[in-house]
Amino acid sequence: MTTIMDPTDERVPVTRQLSPRPNQITGRVALLDISKPRGSVLLDQLEEVLAKQLPGVTLTRYAKPTFSKPAPQPLREEIHQDNDFVIEALAD
């Protein structure tokens, strides 16, 4: 078990089990921009690096309408259905 500190309330840490990690990245990778300033800059650079290092992987960009709210359910479902991995960009 791994303890993950929840930044919204550190007085009561949440204990969660981490998902198993694959040995390699294959298939489809979602790059999710949460719409914070410069998040797209981070994803642009990351996409360039991943495209070179993982030539068989399909990279798809997504964006939340606003960083201040969770991604809309239809967007979450689309990302889940169409991808094997998700990388979320948080930047300012």
C-alpha positions in Angstrom: 0.0 0.0 0.0 1.2 3.5 -0.8 0.1 6.6 1.0 -0.8 9.5 -1.3 -1.2 12.9 0.3 -4.3 14.7 -0.9 -3.4 18.4 -1.3 -7.0 19.4 -0.4 -6.8 18.1 3.2 -3.5 16.9 4.6 -4.9 16.2 8.0 -6.5 13.0 6.7 -4.2 11.2 4.2 -5.9 9.0 1.7 -4.5 5.5 1.3 -4.8 4.0 -2.2 -3.4 1.2 -4.1 -1.4 2.2 -7.1 -2.4 0.6 -10.4 0.1 -1.9 -11.8 2.7 -0.3 -14.1 3.4 -1.8 -17.5 6.9 -2.6 -18.6 6.6 -0.5 -21.7 4.3 2.1 -23.3 2.4 0.8 -26.4 -0.8 1.6 -28.2 -2.6 5.0 -27.7 -1.6 7.8 -25.3 -3.9 10.7 -24.5 -2.2 14.0 -23.8 -4.7 16.0 -21.6 -4.3 19.8 -21.3 -6.2 20.9 -18.3 -6.3 24.5 -19.7 -3.9 26.1 -17.2 -1.6 28.7 -18.7 1.4 27.2 -20.6 0.1 23.6 -20.2 0.0 23.4 -24.0 3.6 24.4 -24.2 4.6 21.5 -21.9 2.5 19.1 -23.9 4.0 20.4 -27.2 7.5 19.5 -25.9 6.4 16.3 -24.4 4.6 15.2 -27.5 7.8 15.9 -29.6 9.9 13.8 -27.2 7.5 10.9 -27.0 7.0 10.8 -30.8 10.7 10.3 -31.2 11.2 7.8 -28.4 8.0 5.8 -28.9 7.5 5.6 -32.7 4.8 3.0 -32.6 2.6 4.9 -30.1 -0.4 7.0 -31.2 -0.5 10.4 -29.4 -3.8 12.2 -29.2 -4.4 15.7 -27.7 -7.4 16.6 -25.5 -8.2 19.7 -23.5 -10.5 20.4 -20.6 -12.8 23.5 -21.0 -11.4 24.9 -17.8 -8.9 23.9 -15.1 -11.2 24.9 -12.3 -13.6 22.0 -12.8 -13.3 18.3 -13.4 -13.3 17.2 -17.0 -16.8 16.7 -18.3 -18.0 13.1 -18.2 -18.2 12.8 -22.0 -14.6 13.8 -22.3 -13.5 11.4 -19.6 -15.4 8.6 -21.3 -13.8 9.4 -24.7 -10.3 9.4 -23.3 -10.9 6.2 -21.4 -12.5 4.4 -24.4 -10.0 5.6 -27.0 -6.6 5.4 -25.1 -4.4 3.0 -23.2 -2.5 5.7 -21.2 -3.1 9.3 -20.1 -0.6 12.1 -19.4 -2.1 15.2 -17.9 -0.3 18.5 -18.2 -0.3 20.9 -15.2 1.6 24.1 -15.8 1.6 27.8 -15.0 
